[in-house]
Each structure stands twice: as C-alpha cells, then as structure tokens.
C-alpha cells in the first residue's frame, strides 16, 4: 500500500488517544502506523485492512 492509500481508510486508534487529540490537537498513531490528526467522520470510509488484521490478532480483554 502506498502512502496515499492510508487516506482512503478509517483506522483503528485507542479511544483515549482520540480524545487526547481532540483536546490537544496532537496527532494520533493508528495500529498500522499511520500518523494524523483526526478530523473526518470515519464511518464514511472502509476500515484499513492492515489495522483490521492487527486488531483481529490482538488478545481480547478479560471479563
């Protein structure tokens, strides 16, 4: 995937990092490594396949 492809997807980021970014304006880093400052509605884009693959491989939280 080239650098431009990252712009076509919604990416997985820790929720607390999104909130922090909204408050501070600092960029976030997605599971796939993309860095950006969130500002668009992620529901309008397909999920990044690389983020989705990484997320699926992560251990699930306990009860």
PDBQT receptor file of N, H, CA, C and O in Angstrom, charges set to zero:
ATOM      1  N   UNK A   1       0.857  -1.171   0.000  1.00  0.00    +0.000 N 
ATOM      2  CA  UNK A   1       0.000   0.000   0.000  1.00  0.00    +0.000 C 
ATOM      3  C   UNK A   1       0.901   1.231   0.000  1.00  0.00    +0.000 C 
ATOM      4  O   UNK A   1       1.831   1.313   0.803  1.00  0.00    +0.000 OA
ATOM      5  N   UNK A   2       0.638   2.194  -0.895  1.00  0.00    +0.000 N 
ATOM      6  H   UNK A   2      -0.117   2.128  -1.547  1.00  0.00    +0.000 HD
ATOM      7  CA  UNK A   2       1.460   3.399  -0.877  1.00  0.00    +0.000 C 
ATOM      8  C   UNK A   2       0.890   4.405   0.113  1.00  0.00    +0.000 C 
ATOM      9  O   UNK A   2      -0.206   4.208   0.639  1.00  0.00    +0.000 OA
ATOM     10  N   UNK A   3       1.626   5.477   0.367  1.00  0.00    +0.000 N 
ATOM     11  H   UNK A   3       2.516   5.637  -0.060  1.00  0.00    +0.000 HD
ATOM     12  CA  UNK A   3       1.228   6.446   1.388  1.00  0.00    +0.000 C 
ATOM     13  C   UNK A   3      -0.153   7.040   1.139  1.00  0.00    +0.000 C 
ATOM     14  O   UNK A   3      -0.873   7.329   2.095  1.00  0.00    +0.000 OA
ATOM     15  N   UNK A   4      -0.537   7.228  -0.115  1.00  0.00    +0.000 N 
ATOM     16  H   UNK A   4       0.048   6.993  -0.891  1.00  0.00    +0.000 HD
ATOM     17  CA  UNK A   4      -1.840   7.811  -0.419  1.00  0.00    +0.000 C 
ATOM     18  C   UNK A   4      -3.003   6.920  -0.049  1.00  0.00    +0.000 C 
ATOM     19  O   UNK A   4      -4.097   7.416   0.220  1.00  0.00    +0.000 OA
ATOM     20  N   UNK A   5      -2.791   5.603  -0.028  1.00  0.00    +0.000 N 
ATOM     21  H   UNK A   5      -1.902   5.201  -0.247  1.00  0.00    +0.000 HD
ATOM     22  CA  UNK A   5      -3.876   4.683   0.295  1.00  0.00    +0.000 C 
ATOM     23  C   UNK A   5      -4.372   4.858   1.726  1.00  0.00    +0.000 C 
ATOM     24  O   UNK A   5      -5.547   4.618   2.003  1.00  0.00    +0.000 OA
ATOM     25  N   UNK A   6      -3.499   5.271   2.636  1.00  0.00    +0.000 N 
ATOM     26  H   UNK A   6      -2.545   5.466   2.411  1.00  0.00    +0.000 HD
ATOM     27  CA  UNK A   6      -3.908   5.467   4.028  1.00  0.00    +0.000 C 
ATOM     28  C   UNK A   6      -5.056   6.475   4.140  1.00  0.00    +0.000 C 
ATOM     29  O   UNK A   6      -5.880   6.378   5.049  1.00  0.00    +0.000 OA
ATOM     30  N   UNK A   7      -5.110   7.431   3.230  1.00  0.00    +0.000 N 
ATOM     31  H   UNK A   7      -4.440   7.510   2.491  1.00  0.00    +0.000 HD
ATOM     32  CA  UNK A   7      -6.135   8.476   3.274  1.00  0.00    +0.000 C 
ATOM     33  C   UNK A   7      -7.515   7.956   2.907  1.00  0.00    +0.000 C 
ATOM     34  O   UNK A   7      -8.518   8.620   3.170  1.00  0.00    +0.000 OA
ATOM     35  N   UNK A   8      -7.578   6.789   2.310  1.00  0.00    +0.000 N 
ATOM     36  H   UNK A   8      -6.764   6.249   2.097  1.00  0.00    +0.000 HD
ATOM     37  CA  UNK A   8      -8.852   6.240   1.848  1.00  0.00    +0.000 C 
ATOM     38  C   UNK A   8      -9.559   5.396   2.892  1.00  0.00    +0.000 C 
ATOM     39  O   UNK A   8     -10.653   4.891   2.637  1.00  0.00    +0.000 OA
ATOM     40  N   UNK A   9      -8.959   5.235   4.057  1.00  0.00    +0.000 N 
ATOM     41  H   UNK A   9      -8.071   5.646   4.264  1.00  0.00    +0.000 HD
ATOM     42  CA  UNK A   9      -9.481   4.318   5.058  1.00  0.00    +0.000 C 
ATOM     43  C   UNK A   9      -9.711   4.980   6.409  1.00  0.00    +0.000 C 
ATOM     44  O   UNK A   9      -9.129   6.017   6.727  1.00  0.00    +0.000 OA
ATOM     45  N   UNK A  10     -10.579   4.347   7.193  1.00  0.00    +0.000 N 
ATOM     46  H   UNK A  10     -11.052   3.504   6.934  1.00  0.00    +0.000 HD
ATOM     47  CA  UNK A  10     -10.726   4.664   8.616  1.00  0.00    +0.000 C 
ATOM     48  C   UNK A  10      -9.761   3.737   9.341  1.00  0.00    +0.000 C 
ATOM     49  O   UNK A  10      -9.631   2.567   8.983  1.00  0.00    +0.000 OA
ATOM     50  N   UNK A  11      -9.087   4.256  10.356  1.00  0.00    +0.000 N 
ATOM     51  H   UNK A  11      -9.192   5.207  10.647  1.00  0.00    +0.000 HD
ATOM     52  CA  UNK A  11      -8.047   3.498  11.046  1.00  0.00    +0.000 C 
ATOM     53  C   UNK A  11      -8.411   3.255  12.503  1.00  0.00    +0.000 C 
ATOM     54  O   UNK A  11      -9.170   4.015  13.103  1.00  0.00    +0.000 OA
ATOM     55  N   UNK A  12      -7.856   2.179  13.062  1.00  0.00    +0.000 N 
ATOM     56  H   UNK A  12      -7.240   1.561  12.573  1.00  0.00    +0.000 HD
ATOM     57  CA  UNK A  12      -8.045   1.868  14.478  1.00  0.00    +0.000 C 
ATOM     58  C   UNK A  12      -7.024   2.622  15.322  1.00  0.00    +0.000 C 
ATOM     59  O   UNK A  12      -5.822   2.571  15.062  1.00  0.00    +0.000 OA
ATOM     60  N   UNK A  13      -7.527   3.324  16.343  1.00  0.00    +0.000 N 
ATOM     61  H   UNK A  13      -8.503   3.365  16.554  1.00  0.00    +0.000 HD
ATOM     62  CA  UNK A  13      -6.708   4.070  17.298  1.00  0.00    +0.000 C 
ATOM     63  C   UNK A  13      -7.356   3.894  18.661  1.00  0.00    +0.000 C 
ATOM     64  O   UNK A  13      -8.578   3.775  18.751  1.00  0.00    +0.000 OA
ATOM     65  N   UNK A  14      -6.559   3.876  19.721  1.00  0.00    +0.000 N 
ATOM     66  H   UNK A  14      -5.567   3.972  19.648  1.00  0.00    +0.000 HD
ATOM     67  CA  UNK A  14      -7.116   3.780  21.075  1.00  0.00    +0.000 C 
ATOM     68  C   UNK A  14      -8.038   4.972  21.330  1.00  0.00    +0.000 C 
ATOM     69  O   UNK A  14      -7.694   6.109  21.005  1.00  0.00    +0.000 OA
ATOM     70  N   UNK A  15      -9.211   4.709  21.915  1.00  0.00    +0.000 N 
ATOM     71  H   UNK A  15      -9.490   3.786  22.179  1.00  0.00    +0.000 HD
ATOM     72  CA  UNK A  15     -10.207   5.762  22.143  1.00  0.00    +0.000 C 
ATOM     73  C   UNK A  15      -9.656   6.919  22.956  1.00  0.00    +0.000 C 
ATOM     74  O   UNK A  15      -9.933   8.078  22.647  1.00  0.00    +0.000 OA
ATOM     75  N   UNK A  16      -8.863   6.617  24.013  1.00  0.00    +0.000 N 
ATOM     76  H   UNK A  16      -8.638   5.676  24.264  1.00  0.00    +0.000 HD
ATOM     77  CA  UNK A  16      -8.335   7.706  24.831  1.00  0.00    +0.000 C 
ATOM     78  C   UNK A  16      -7.373   8.586  24.043  1.00  0.00    +0.000 C 
ATOM     79  O   UNK A  16      -7.224   9.768  24.352  1.00  0.00    +0.000 OA
ATOM     80  N   UNK A  17      -6.721   8.027  23.034  1.00  0.00    +0.000 N 
ATOM     81  H   UNK A  17      -6.841   7.067  22.783  1.00  0.00    +0.000 HD
ATOM     82  CA  UNK A  17      -5.808   8.812  22.189  1.00  0.00    +0.000 C 
ATOM     83  C   UNK A  17      -6.596   9.755  21.283  1.00  0.00    +0.000 C 
ATOM     84  O   UNK A  17      -6.145  10.864  20.996  1.00  0.00    +0.000 OA
ATOM     85  N   UNK A  18      -7.764   9.320  20.835  1.00  0.00    +0.000 N 
ATOM     86  H   UNK A  18      -8.130   8.419  21.067  1.00  0.00    +0.000 HD
ATOM     87  CA  UNK A  18      -8.622  10.184  20.017  1.00  0.00    +0.000 C 
ATOM     88  C   UNK A  18      -9.072  11.383  20.844  1.00  0.00    +0.000 C 
ATOM     89  O   UNK A  18      -8.998  12.523  20.387  1.00  0.00    +0.000 OA
ATOM     90  N   UNK A  19      -9.541  11.118  22.066  1.00  0.00    +0.000 N 
ATOM     91  H   UNK A  19      -9.602  10.191  22.437  1.00  0.00    +0.000 HD
ATOM     92  CA  UNK A  19      -9.991  12.201  22.952  1.00  0.00    +0.000 C 
ATOM     93  C   UNK A  19      -8.845  13.172  23.215  1.00  0.00    +0.000 C 
ATOM     94  O   UNK A  19      -9.021  14.388  23.145  1.00  0.00    +0.000 OA
ATOM     95  N   UNK A  20      -7.668  12.622  23.519  1.00  0.00    +0.000 N 
ATOM     96  H   UNK A  20      -7.525  11.634  23.577  1.00  0.00    +0.000 HD
ATOM     97  CA  UNK A  20      -6.495  13.465  23.772  1.00  0.00    +0.000 C 
ATOM     98  C   UNK A  20      -6.182  14.330  22.556  1.00  0.00    +0.000 C 
ATOM     99  O   UNK A  20      -5.849  15.506  22.704  1.00  0.00    +0.000 OA
ATOM    100  N   UNK A  21      -6.284  13.771  21.373  1.00  0.00    +0.000 N 
ATOM    101  H   UNK A  21      -6.554  12.816  21.253  1.00  0.00    +0.000 HD
ATOM    102  CA  UNK A  21      -6.012  14.512  20.149  1.00  0.00    +0.000 C 
ATOM    103  C   UNK A  21      -7.004  15.642  19.949  1.00  0.00    +0.000 C 
ATOM    104  O   UNK A  21      -6.626  16.736  19.529  1.00  0.00    +0.000 OA
ATOM    105  N   UNK A  22      -8.267  15.387  20.246  1.00  0.00    +0.000 N 
ATOM    106  H   UNK A  22      -8.573  14.499  20.588  1.00  0.00    +0.000 HD
ATOM    107  CA  UNK A  22      -9.290  16.419  20.112  1.00  0.00    +0.000 C 
ATOM    108  C   UNK A  22      -8.987  17.590  21.049  1.00  0.00    +0.000 C 
ATOM    109  O   UNK A  22      -9.151  18.754  20.682  1.00  0.00    +0.000 OA
ATOM    110  N   UNK A  23      -8.545  17.263  22.258  1.00  0.00    +0.000 N 
ATOM    111  H   UNK A  23      -8.412  16.318  22.556  1.00  0.00    +0.000 HD
ATOM    112  CA  UNK A  23      -8.264  18.298  23.264  1.00  0.00    +0.000 C 
ATOM    113  C   UNK A  23      -6.968  19.046  22.948  1.00  0.00    +0.000 C 
ATOM    114  O   UNK A  23      -6.924  20.274  23.029  1.00  0.00    +0.000 OA
ATOM    115  N   UNK A  24      -5.915  18.310  22.589  1.00  0.00    +0.000 N 
ATOM    116  H   UNK A  24      -5.950  17.313  22.523  1.00  0.00    +0.000 HD
ATOM    117  CA  UNK A  24      -4.588  18.921  22.432  1.00  0.00    +0.000 C 
ATOM    118  C   UNK A  24      -4.224  19.265  20.991  1.00  0.00    +0.000 C 
ATOM    119  O   UNK A  24      -3.355  20.105  20.759  1.00  0.00    +0.000 OA
ATOM    120  N   UNK A  25      -4.874  18.630  20.025  1.00  0.00    +0.000 N 
ATOM    121  H   UNK A  25      -5.580  17.947  20.214  1.00  0.00    +0.000 HD
ATOM    122  CA  UNK A  25      -4.523  18.843  18.625  1.00  0.00    +0.000 C 
ATOM    123  C   UNK A  25      -3.332  18.026  18.171  1.00  0.00    +0.000 C 
ATOM    124  O   UNK A  25      -2.877  18.167  17.036  1.00  0.00    +0.000 OA
ATOM    125  N   UNK A  26      -2.815  17.162  19.058  1.00  0.00    +0.000 N 
ATOM    126  H   UNK A  26      -3.184  17.047  19.980  1.00  0.00    +0.000 HD
ATOM    127  CA  UNK A  26      -1.671  16.318  18.698  1.00  0.00    +0.000 C 
ATOM    128  C   UNK A  26      -2.122  15.167  17.805  1.00  0.00    +0.000 C 
ATOM    129  O   UNK A  26      -3.232  14.658  17.962  1.00  0.00    +0.000 OA
ATOM    130  N   UNK A  27      -1.272  14.756  16.872  1.00  0.00    +0.000 N 
ATOM    131  H   UNK A  27      -0.370  15.169  16.744  1.00  0.00    +0.000 HD
ATOM    132  CA  UNK A  27      -1.616  13.621  16.003  1.00  0.00    +0.000 C 
ATOM    133  C   UNK A  27      -1.701  12.309  16.781  1.00  0.00    +0.000 C 
ATOM    134  O   UNK A  27      -1.133  12.176  17.865  1.00  0.00    +0.000 OA
ATOM    135  N   UNK A  28      -2.416  11.354  16.212  1.00  0.00    +0.000 N 
ATOM    136  H   UNK A  28      -2.877  11.463  15.332  1.00  0.00    +0.000 HD
ATOM    137  CA  UNK A  28      -2.536  10.013  16.769  1.00  0.00    +0.000 C 
ATOM    138  C   UNK A  28      -1.822   9.043  15.833  1.00  0.00    +0.000 C 
ATOM    139  O   UNK A  28      -1.522   9.379  14.687  1.00  0.00    +0.000 OA
ATOM    140  N   UNK A  29      -1.551   7.832  16.334  1.00  0.00    +0.000 N 
ATOM    141  H   UNK A  29      -1.795   7.560  17.264  1.00  0.00    +0.000 HD
ATOM    142  CA  UNK A  29      -0.939   6.791  15.512  1.00  0.00    +0.000 C 
ATOM    143  C   UNK A  29      -1.871   5.588  15.479  1.00  0.00    +0.000 C 
ATOM    144  O   UNK A  29      -2.240   5.046  16.520  1.00  0.00    +0.000 OA
ATOM    145  N   UNK A  30      -2.244   5.180  14.276  1.00  0.00    +0.000 N 
ATOM    146  H   UNK A  30      -1.944   5.621  13.430  1.00  0.00    +0.000 HD
ATOM    147  CA  UNK A  30      -3.115   4.018  14.094  1.00  0.00    +0.000 C 
ATOM    148  C   UNK A  30      -2.330   2.737  14.294  1.00  0.00    +0.000 C 
ATOM    149  O   UNK A  30      -1.099   2.755  14.326  1.00  0.00    +0.000 OA
ATOM    150  N   UNK A  31      -3.035   1.628  14.428  1.00  0.00    +0.000 N 
ATOM    151  H   UNK A  31      -4.035   1.613  14.402  1.00  0.00    +0.000 HD
ATOM    152  CA  UNK A  31      -2.387   0.331  14.568  1.00  0.00    +0.000 C 
ATOM    153  C   UNK A  31      -1.434   0.042  13.408  1.00  0.00    +0.000 C 
ATOM    154  O   UNK A  31      -0.405  -0.607  13.595  1.00  0.00    +0.000 OA
ATOM    155  N   UNK A  32      -1.772   0.516  12.227  1.00  0.00    +0.000 N 
ATOM    156  H   UNK A  32      -2.608   1.043  12.075  1.00  0.00    +0.000 HD
ATOM    157  CA  UNK A  32      -0.943   0.271  11.043  1.00  0.00    +0.000 C 
ATOM    158  C   UNK A  32       0.255   1.205  10.958  1.00  0.00    +0.000 C 
ATOM    159  O   UNK A  32       1.119   1.033  10.098  1.00  0.00    +0.000 OA
ATOM    160  N   UNK A  33       0.310   2.187  11.840  1.00  0.00    +0.000 N 
ATOM    161  H   UNK A  33      -0.392   2.327  12.539  1.00  0.00    +0.000 HD
ATOM    162  CA  UNK A  33       1.436   3.111  11.846  1.00  0.00    +0.000 C 
ATOM    163  C   UNK A  33       1.146   4.476  11.244  1.00  0.00    +0.000 C 
ATOM    164  O   UNK A  33       1.978   5.376  11.354  1.00  0.00    +0.000 OA
ATOM    165  N   UNK A  34      -0.008   4.657  10.612  1.00  0.00    +0.000 N 
ATOM    166  H   UNK A  34      -0.683   3.925  10.522  1.00  0.00    +0.000 HD
ATOM    167  CA  UNK A  34      -0.349   5.964  10.044  1.00  0.00    +0.000 C 
ATOM    168  C   UNK A  34      -0.480   6.983  11.168  1.00  0.00    +0.000 C 
ATOM    169  O   UNK A  34      -1.104   6.708  12.193  1.00  0.00    +0.000 OA
ATOM    170  N   UNK A  35       0.114   8.171  10.971  1.00  0.00    +0.000 N 
ATOM    171  H   UNK A  35       0.621   8.394  10.138  1.00  0.00    +0.000 HD
ATOM    172  CA  UNK A  35       0.009   9.271  11.935  1.00  0.00    +0.000 C 
ATOM    173  C   UNK A  35      -0.760  10.413  11.284  1.00  0.00    +0.000 C 
ATOM    174  O   UNK A  35      -0.481  10.804  10.151  1.00  0.00    +0.000 OA
ATOM    175  N   UNK A  36      -1.737  10.943  12.024  1.00  0.00    +0.000 N 
ATOM    176  H   UNK A  36      -1.964  10.626  12.945  1.00  0.00    +0.000 HD
ATOM    177  CA  UNK A  36      -2.531  12.059  11.516  1.00  0.00    +0.000 C 
ATOM    178  C   UNK A  36      -3.327  12.671  12.653  1.00  0.00    +0.000 C 
ATOM    179  O   UNK A  36      -3.421  12.102  13.741  1.00  0.00    +0.000 OA
ATOM    180  N   UNK A  37      -3.897  13.838  12.387  1.00  0.00    +0.000 N 
ATOM    181  H   UNK A  37      -3.820  14.301  11.504  1.00  0.00    +0.000 HD
ATOM    182  CA  UNK A  37      -4.784  14.483  13.347  1.00  0.00    +0.000 C 
ATOM    183  C   UNK A  37      -6.208  14.204  12.877  1.00  0.00    +0.000 C 
ATOM    184  O   UNK A  37      -6.598  14.656  11.801  1.00  0.00    +0.000 OA
ATOM    185  N   UNK A  38      -6.999  13.457  13.673  1.00  0.00    +0.000 N 
ATOM    186  H   UNK A  38      -6.682  13.089  14.547  1.00  0.00    +0.000 HD
ATOM    187  CA  UNK A  38      -8.359  13.115  13.255  1.00  0.00    +0.000 C 
ATOM    188  C   UNK A  38      -9.198  14.372  13.012  1.00  0.00    +0.000 C 
ATOM    189  O   UNK A  38      -9.102  15.359  13.741  1.00  0.00    +0.000 OA
ATOM    190  N   UNK A  39     -10.017  14.303  11.971  1.00  0.00    +0.000 N 
ATOM    191  H   UNK A  39     -10.094  13.501  11.379  1.00  0.00    +0.000 HD
ATOM    192  CA  UNK A  39     -10.862  15.441  11.684  1.00  0.00    +0.000 C 
ATOM    193  C   UNK A  39     -11.996  15.115  10.732  1.00  0.00    +0.000 C 
ATOM    194  O   UNK A  39     -12.762  16.004  10.357  1.00  0.00    +0.000 OA
ATOM    195  N   UNK A  40     -12.115  13.870  10.337  1.00  0.00    +0.000 N 
ATOM    196  H   UNK A  40     -11.493  13.148  10.641  1.00  0.00    +0.000 HD
ATOM    197  CA  UNK A  40     -13.201  13.488   9.425  1.00  0.00    +0.000 C 
ATOM    198  C   UNK A  40     -13.985  12.332  10.025  1.00  0.00    +0.000 C 
ATOM    199  O   UNK A  40     -13.510  11.653  10.935  1.00  0.00    +0.000 OA
ATOM    200  N   UNK A  41     -15.174  12.118   9.515  1.00  0.00    +0.000 N 
ATOM    201  H   UNK A  41     -15.560  12.670   8.776  1.00  0.00    +0.000 HD
ATOM    202  CA  UNK A  41     -16.055  11.070  10.015  1.00  0.00    +0.000 C 
ATOM    203  C   UNK A  41     -15.588   9.706   9.506  1.00  0.00    +0.000 C 
ATOM    204  O   UNK A  41     -15.714   9.416   8.317  1.00  0.00    +0.000 OA
ATOM    205  N   UNK A  42     -15.042   8.857  10.406  1.00  0.00    +0.000 N 
ATOM    206  H   UNK A  42     -14.939   9.093  11.372  1.00  0.00    +0.000 HD
ATOM    207  CA  UNK A  42     -14.511   7.565   9.955  1.00  0.00    +0.000 C 
ATOM    208  C   UNK A  42     -15.583   6.619   9.424  1.00  0.00    +0.000 C 
ATOM    209  O   UNK A  42     -15.264   5.673   8.703  1.00  0.00    +0.000 OA
ATOM    210  N   UNK A  43     -16.849   6.856   9.767  1.00  0.00    +0.000 N 
ATOM    211  H   UNK A  43     -17.109   7.624  10.353  1.00  0.00    +0.000 HD
ATOM    212  CA  UNK A  43     -17.908   5.955   9.291  1.00  0.00    +0.000 C 
ATOM    213  C   UNK A  43     -18.140   6.088   7.783  1.00  0.00    +0.000 C 
ATOM    214  O   UNK A  43     -18.841   5.269   7.189  1.00  0.00    +0.000 OA
ATOM    215  N   UNK A  44     -17.558   7.107   7.171  1.00  0.00    +0.000 N 
ATOM    216  H   UNK A  44     -16.988   7.772   7.654  1.00  0.00    +0.000 HD
ATOM    217  CA  UNK A  44     -17.720   7.316   5.734  1.00  0.00    +0.000 C 
ATOM    218  C   UNK A  44     -16.651   6.604   4.910  1.00  0.00    +0.000 C 
ATOM    219  O   UNK A  44     -16.633   6.715   3.684  1.00  0.00    +0.000 OA
ATOM    220  N   UNK A  45     -15.757   5.869   5.583  1.00  0.00    +0.000 N 
ATOM    221  H   UNK A  45     -15.771   5.779   6.579  1.00  0.00    +0.000 HD
ATOM    222  CA  UNK A  45     -14.656   5.208   4.900  1.00  0.00    +0.000 C 
ATOM    223  C   UNK A  45     -14.591   3.747   5.306  1.00  0.00    +0.000 C 
ATOM    224  O   UNK A  45     -14.998   3.396   6.413  1.00  0.00    +0.000 OA
ATOM    225  N   UNK A  46     -14.085   2.886   4.427  1.00  0.00    +0.000 N 
ATOM    226  H   UNK A  46     -13.754   3.171   3.527  1.00  0.00    +0.000 HD
ATOM    227  CA  UNK A  46     -13.887   1.484   4.811  1.00  0.00    +0.000 C 
ATOM    228  C   UNK A  46     -12.739   1.391   5.815  1.00  0.00    +0.000 C 
ATOM    229  O   UNK A  46     -11.857   2.249   5.842  1.00  0.00    +0.000 OA
ATOM    230  N   UNK A  47     -12.758   0.349   6.635  1.00  0.00    +0.000 N 
ATOM    231  H   UNK A  47     -13.474  -0.349   6.613  1.00  0.00    +0.000 HD
ATOM    232  CA  UNK A  47     -11.712   0.154   7.641  1.00  0.00    +0.000 C 
ATOM    233  C   UNK A  47     -10.415  -0.269   6.951  1.00  0.00    +0.000 C 
ATOM    234  O   UNK A  47     -10.427  -1.087   6.032  1.00  0.00    +0.000 OA
ATOM    235  N   UNK A  48      -9.323   0.288   7.396  1.00  0.00    +0.000 N 
ATOM    236  H   UNK A  48      -9.313   0.953   8.142  1.00  0.00    +0.000 HD
ATOM    237  CA  UNK A  48      -7.998  -0.045   6.883  1.00  0.00    +0.000 C 
ATOM    238  C   UNK A  48      -7.763  -1.552   7.062  1.00  0.00    +0.000 C 
ATOM    239  O   UNK A  48      -7.847  -2.055   8.182  1.00  0.00    +0.000 OA
ATOM    240  N   UNK A  49      -7.473  -2.272   5.982  1.00  0.00    +0.000 N 
ATOM    241  H   UNK A  49      -7.405  -1.863   5.072  1.00  0.00    +0.000 HD
ATOM    242  CA  UNK A  49      -7.273  -3.726   6.105  1.00  0.00    +0.000 C 
ATOM    243  C   UNK A  49      -6.111  -4.083   7.036  1.00  0.00    +0.000 C 
ATOM    244  O   UNK A  49      -6.180  -5.081   7.753  1.00  0.00    +0.000 OA
ATOM    245  N   UNK A  50      -5.056  -3.285   7.030  1.00  0.00    +0.000 N 
ATOM    246  H   UNK A  50      -5.000  -2.474   6.447  1.00  0.00    +0.000 HD
ATOM    247  CA  UNK A  50      -3.912  -3.563   7.897  1.00  0.00    +0.000 C 
ATOM    248  C   UNK A  50      -4.290  -3.378   9.368  1.00  0.00    +0.000 C 
ATOM    249  O   UNK A  50      -3.936  -4.208  10.205  1.00  0.00    +0.000 OA
ATOM    250  N   UNK A  51      -5.008  -2.293   9.689  1.00  0.00    +0.000 N 
ATOM    251  H   UNK A  51      -5.296  -1.619   9.009  1.00  0.00    +0.000 HD
ATOM    252  CA  UNK A  51      -5.481  -2.073  11.069  1.00  0.00    +0.000 C 
ATOM    253  C   UNK A  51      -6.411  -3.203  11.497  1.00  0.00    +0.000 C 
ATOM    254  O   UNK A  51      -6.318  -3.708  12.615  1.00  0.00    +0.000 OA
ATOM    255  N   UNK A  52      -7.308  -3.594  10.594  1.00  0.00    +0.000 N 
ATOM    256  H   UNK A  52      -7.384  -3.183   9.685  1.00  0.00    +0.000 HD
ATOM    257  CA  UNK A  52      -8.283  -4.640  10.903  1.00  0.00    +0.000 C 
ATOM    258  C   UNK A  52      -7.579  -5.964  11.192  1.00  0.00    +0.000 C 
ATOM    259  O   UNK A  52      -7.970  -6.684  12.111  1.00  0.00    +0.000 OA
ATOM    260  N   UNK A  53      -6.557  -6.287  10.427  1.00  0.00    +0.000 N 
ATOM    261  H   UNK A  53      -6.239  -5.702   9.681  1.00  0.00    +0.000 HD
ATOM    262  CA  UNK A  53      -5.811  -7.528  10.629  1.00  0.00    +0.000 C 
ATOM    263  C   UNK A  53      -5.073  -7.503  11.978  1.00  0.00    +0.000 C 
ATOM    264  O   UNK A  53      -5.083  -8.487  12.717  1.00  0.00    +0.000 OA
ATOM    265  N   UNK A  54      -4.446  -6.385  12.280  1.00  0.00    +0.000 N 
ATOM    266  H   UNK A  54      -4.437  -5.586  11.679  1.00  0.00    +0.000 HD
ATOM    267  CA  UNK A  54      -3.727  -6.250  13.557  1.00  0.00    +0.000 C 
ATOM    268  C   UNK A  54      -4.712  -6.333  14.721  1.00  0.00    +0.000 C 
ATOM    269  O   UNK A  54      -4.452  -7.018  15.711  1.00  0.00    +0.000 OA
ATOM    270  N   UNK A  55      -5.832  -5.641  14.602  1.00  0.00    +0.000 N 
ATOM    271  H   UNK A  55      -6.043  -5.085  13.798  1.00  0.00    +0.000 HD
ATOM    272  CA  UNK A  55      -6.848  -5.630  15.667  1.00  0.00    +0.000 C 
ATOM    273  C   UNK A  55      -7.381  -7.041  15.926  1.00  0.00    +0.000 C 
ATOM    274  O   UNK A  55      -7.584  -7.433  17.075  1.00  0.00    +0.000 OA
ATOM    275  N   UNK A  56      -7.603  -7.796  14.856  1.00  0.00    +0.000 N 
ATOM    276  H   UNK A  56      -7.438  -7.477  13.923  1.00  0.00    +0.000 HD
ATOM    277  CA  UNK A  56      -8.126  -9.163  14.998  1.00  0.00    +0.000 C 
ATOM    278  C   UNK A  56      -7.125 -10.089  15.693  1.00  0.00    +0.000 C 
ATOM    279  O   UNK A  56      -7.518 -11.071  16.322  1.00  0.00    +0.000 OA
ATOM    280  N   UNK A  57      -5.838  -9.776  15.580  1.00  0.00    +0.000 N 
ATOM    281  H   UNK A  57      -5.519  -8.978  15.069  1.00  0.00    +0.000 HD
ATOM    282  CA  UNK A  57      -4.820 -10.630  16.181  1.00  0.00    +0.000 C 
ATOM    283  C   UNK A  57      -4.525 -10.282  17.644  1.00  0.00    +0.000 C 
ATOM    284  O   UNK A  57      -3.825 -11.024  18.333  1.00  0.00    +0.000 OA
ATOM    285  N   UNK A  58      -5.060  -9.155  18.111  1.00  0.00    +0.000 N 
ATOM    286  H   UNK A  58      -5.629  -8.552  17.551  1.00  0.00    +0.000 HD
ATOM    287  CA  UNK A  58      -4.819  -8.742  19.496  1.00  0.00    +0.000 C 
ATOM    288  C   UNK A  58      -5.620  -9.610  20.463  1.00  0.00    +0.000 C 
ATOM    289  O   UNK A  58      -6.729 -10.037  20.141  1.00  0.00    +0.000 OA
ATOM    290  N   UNK A  59      -5.060  -9.875  21.653  1.00  0.00    +0.000 N 
ATOM    291  H   UNK A  59      -4.159  -9.529  21.914  1.00  0.00    +0.000 HD
ATOM    292  CA  UNK A  59      -5.822 -10.656  22.643  1.00  0.00    +0.000 C 
ATOM    293  C   UNK A  59      -7.034  -9.856  23.120  1.00  0.00    +0.000 C 
ATOM    294  O   UNK A  59      -6.975  -8.634  23.250  1.00  0.00    +0.000 OA
ATOM    295  N   UNK A  60      -8.108 -10.550  23.371  1.00  0.00    +0.000 N 
ATOM    296  H   UNK A  60      -8.157 -11.543  23.265  1.00  0.00    +0.000 HD
ATOM    297  CA  UNK A  60      -9.335  -9.922  23.865  1.00  0.00    +0.000 C 
ATOM    298  C   UNK A  60      -9.192  -9.609  25.340  1.00  0.00    +0.000 C 
ATOM    299  O   UNK A  60      -8.510 -10.328  26.070  1.00  0.00    +0.000 OA
ATOM    300  N   UNK A  61      -9.838  -8.531  25.783  1.00  0.00    +0.000 N 
ATOM    301  H   UNK A  61     -10.393  -7.947  25.191  1.00  0.00    +0.000 HD
ATOM    302  CA  UNK A  61      -9.801  -8.160  27.197  1.00  0.00    +0.000 C 
ATOM    303  C   UNK A  61     -10.536  -9.168  28.066  1.00  0.00    +0.000 C 
ATOM    304  O   UNK A  61     -11.437  -9.861  27.593  1.00  0.00    +0.000 OA
ATOM    305  N   UNK A  62     -10.154  -9.252  29.328  1.00  0.00    +0.000 N 
ATOM    306  H   UNK A  62      -9.422  -8.689  29.712  1.00  0.00    +0.000 HD
ATOM    307  CA  UNK A  62     -10.806 -10.184  30.252  1.00  0.00    +0.000 C 
ATOM    308  C   UNK A  62     -12.156  -9.679  30.718  1.00  0.00    +0.000 C 
ATOM    309  O   UNK A  62     -12.550  -8.554  30.410  1.00  0.00    +0.000 OA
ATOM    310  N   UNK A  63     -12.855 -10.507  31.453  1.00  0.00    +0.000 N 
ATOM    311  H   UNK A  63     -12.535 -11.421  31.703  1.00  0.00    +0.000 HD
ATOM    312  CA  UNK A  63     -14.189 -10.143  31.943  1.00  0.00    +0.000 C 
ATOM    313  C   UNK A  63     -14.125  -9.172  33.076  1.00  0.00    +0.000 C 
ATOM    314  O   UNK A  63     -15.162  -8.766  33.601  1.00  0.00    +0.000 OA
TER     315      UNK A  63
